[in-house]
Amino acid sequence: MRLAQTILFVADVPRMQAFYGGLLGLPLLDASPSFVRLDAGGSALALHAIPPGIAGPIATPPVARDDTVLKLAFHVDDLDAARRSLRDAGVIMREPRRFGDVAFCDGLDPEGNVFQITTR
């Protein structure tokens, strides 16, 4: 068995596609107005619309959703350069941390989901 796809339920599919597809560079696999699949390098990241009555308001700037049990982590070769690029694009990025040879840094997507960039 292998992980084929991760589904992230989102309030604003186009905005989240622009973030994960445009800013983080995940290529588009297929799309409809309420469901987008992006190539996450060996598996897919699917963005699935939450019905408007369930989604609730999304704060701008985003408020961290630290109460979730899932964090998407993306490999980068140069953590400091990737963090700087994301911050320059207006993404909220936390301070980097290091554990031996591994470096990682959490950030917030436009809906407040915590994601990570890592050299792991």
BELCORZI-V492821 format. One line per field, one symbol per residue. psi: psi as a letter, one per 40 degrees, with the letter a starting at -180 (. if undefined). Layout:
# BELCORZI-V492821
psi = ???
This chain:
# BELCORZI-V492821
psi = iihdihhhhidgdddddddddddefhihdiiidehhhihffeiihhhhhhhddddiihihiihhgeeiehhhhhhidhddddddddddeehhhiiiiigbehiihiihieeehhiiiie.
